[in-house]
Amino acid sequence: MQYHIQTEPIWEAFQSDCDCPMCRIYEKSETRLVEQYLNEAVMEPDYRVEVNKYGFCKEHLRKLFAGKNKLGLALQLHTRTLQVRSQIKPCSNYKQALKQAVELAETLDSCVICRSVDEMMKRYAYTVAQMYALEEDFKHAFQKCNGFCMPHYTLLLRESNKAGGKTAAYVTELVYVQNRSLDRVCNDLDRFAQMFDYRNAGSAVRPDPETVPSAIRKLKGRIL
């Protein structure tokens, strides 16, 4: 069987006890890309062209700056800044100013790492559907996982047709697993809130501090 990408990261993520296996894959993929843009990609012309064109978002700039290669980052920021500078043209009226603002906003919101990792995640979602259709052992791992954050659940739905003849079974299982995980989050949040009820004052059971962060990760992904 041929996959679009390696299946080992998928197996590792789905066998872990995490809120979202796809978030775990995302985090590892993102870490590799950040390291890449601090090391071998610094002097590669093709990578530099992409950096100059798209730049880095705030989150990835923070992670790049936290790395050890400040010189490599400085070199990439230098050529990226020159690229941004070249887009700032003289303006003499509001129409020109607005046009420039729109063009700059588009490039300032772009990120070469986000683009790369998002494309990787699309291929991972593609492969998850294929593995479900063709590997019985993976199907069992899929059924036992803790569900997904809502952004990655949506991604898996979009790529569900890659399961081929097993698409109907895959979608049914995907929806079931996700609803089960959301029911668990709702029950945990309800239990958490009840701990603050005056009728439970003095109870030896304390609110679980992971309840709220877990719910946030389930709804929005890896922001905490």
URNORQUI-V354646 format. One record per residue. N is the residue number from 1. SS is DSSP state (~ for helix, > for strand, _ for the rest). OMEGA is omega in whole degrees, -180 to 180 (NA if undefined). D_LAST is the distance of its C-alpha to the last C-alpha in Angstrom with 2 decimals. Layout:
n=(N;N)
ss=(SS;SS)
omega=(OMEGA;OMEGA)
d_last=(D_LAST;D_LAST)
This chain:
n=(1;2;3;4;5;6;7;8;9;10;11;12;13;14;15;16;17;18;19;20;21;22;23;24;25;26;27;28;29;30;31;32;33;34;35;36;37;38;39;40;41;42;43;44;45;46;47;48;49;50;51;52;53;54;55;56;57;58;59;60;61;62;63;64;65;66;67;68;69;70;71;72;73;74;75;76;77;78;79;80;81;82;83;84;85;86;87;88;89;90;91;92;93;94;95;96;97;98;99;100;101;102;103;104;105;106;107;108;109;110;111;112;113;114;115;116;117;118;119;120;121;122;123;124;125;126;127;128;129;130;131;132;133;134;135;136;137;138;139;140;141;142;143;144;145;146;147;148;149;150;151;152;153;154;155;156;157;158;159;160;161;162;163;164;165;166;167;168;169;170;171;172;173;174;175;176;177;178;179;180;181;182;183;184;185;186;187;188;189;190;191;192;193;194;195;196;197;198;199;200;201;202;203;204;205;206;207;208;209;210;211;212;213;214;215;216;217;218;219;220;221;222;223;224)
ss=(_;_;_;_;_;_;_;~;~;~;~;~;~;~;_;_;_;_;_;_;~;~;~;~;~;~;~;~;~;~;~;~;~;~;~;~;~;~;_;_;_;_;_;_;~;~;~;~;~;~;~;~;~;~;_;_;_;~;~;~;~;~;~;~;~;~;_;_;_;~;~;~;~;~;~;~;~;~;~;~;~;~;~;~;~;~;_;_;_;_;_;_;_;~;~;~;~;~;~;~;~;~;~;~;~;~;~;~;_;_;_;~;~;~;~;~;~;~;~;~;~;~;~;~;~;~;~;~;~;~;~;~;~;~;_;~;~;~;~;~;~;~;~;~;_;_;_;_;_;~;~;~;~;~;~;~;~;~;_;~;~;~;~;~;~;~;~;~;~;~;~;~;~;~;~;~;~;~;~;~;~;~;~;~;~;~;~;~;~;~;~;~;~;~;_;_;_;~;~;~;_;_;_;_;_;_;_;_;_;~;~;~;~;~;~;~;~;~;~;~;_;_;_;_)
omega=(179;175;178;179;179;-179;-177;178;180;178;-178;-178;-177;177;178;-180;-177;-179;-177;179;-180;175;178;177;179;-176;-180;178;180;179;178;-179;178;178;180;-179;172;-175;-169;-177;-174;-174;179;-177;-178;179;-178;177;179;178;-180;-177;-172;-178;180;174;-178;-178;-178;173;178;-179;176;-180;178;178;-173;-175;180;179;179;178;180;180;179;178;-180;-178;176;179;176;178;178;180;-178;-180;-179;-177;176;178;179;178;-175;-179;178;-180;-180;179;179;180;180;180;180;-180;-180;-178;-179;179;-177;-179;-178;180;178;-180;-177;-176;177;177;177;-179;176;179;177;179;175;-177;176;179;179;-179;178;-176;-169;-178;-177;179;179;178;179;178;178;-178;-176;-175;-176;-179;-171;170;-176;177;-179;173;178;178;179;176;-178;-178;-174;-180;179;176;176;-178;179;-175;-178;180;-180;-180;178;179;180;179;180;-179;-178;179;177;-179;179;175;179;179;179;178;179;179;178;178;178;-179;-179;179;-180;177;-178;-179;179;178;-180;180;179;179;-178;178;178;-178;-180;-175;-177;176;179;179;178;179;-180;-177;-171;-178;-171;177;178;NA)
d_last=(36.81;35.12;31.40;29.89;27.50;27.28;26.38;25.32;21.57;21.73;23.60;21.27;18.17;20.13;21.56;18.33;16.91;13.42;11.91;12.94;15.39;15.17;11.51;12.83;15.73;13.86;11.99;15.45;17.26;15.23;15.75;19.41;19.77;18.42;20.87;23.51;23.35;23.76;26.66;29.07;28.10;28.98;32.68;32.82;34.47;32.85;29.31;30.34;31.74;28.43;26.59;29.34;29.08;25.35;23.80;20.08;17.29;15.61;12.44;14.89;17.28;14.95;14.53;18.27;19.20;17.43;19.76;23.34;25.40;25.73;29.10;27.86;25.20;27.93;30.29;27.94;27.11;30.85;31.91;29.04;30.13;33.70;32.74;31.08;34.13;36.44;34.98;35.87;39.40;41.87;41.68;44.62;43.61;40.74;40.83;40.31;37.58;35.67;36.15;34.80;31.77;30.92;31.44;29.35;26.46;26.41;26.36;23.87;21.25;21.92;20.33;22.14;19.15;17.49;20.97;21.51;18.39;18.76;22.35;21.53;19.27;22.19;24.49;22.32;22.36;26.10;26.58;24.78;27.34;30.14;29.24;29.17;32.59;34.17;32.77;33.40;31.33;28.24;28.95;28.74;25.40;24.10;25.51;23.84;20.23;17.55;17.45;15.03;12.38;14.69;14.68;15.71;18.02;19.68;20.10;21.71;23.99;25.11;26.05;27.59;31.10;30.80;31.57;35.13;37.42;34.67;32.58;33.56;32.69;29.37;28.31;29.55;27.57;24.38;24.70;25.59;22.66;20.20;22.07;22.15;18.38;18.05;20.91;19.19;16.09;18.69;20.69;17.92;17.10;20.86;21.39;18.73;20.53;23.87;23.14;23.49;26.81;29.77;31.50;29.03;29.52;30.42;28.89;28.03;24.99;21.89;18.77;16.14;13.12;10.93;12.42;10.43;6.82;8.82;10.51;7.83;6.89;10.69;11.53;9.48;8.22;5.62;3.83;0.00)
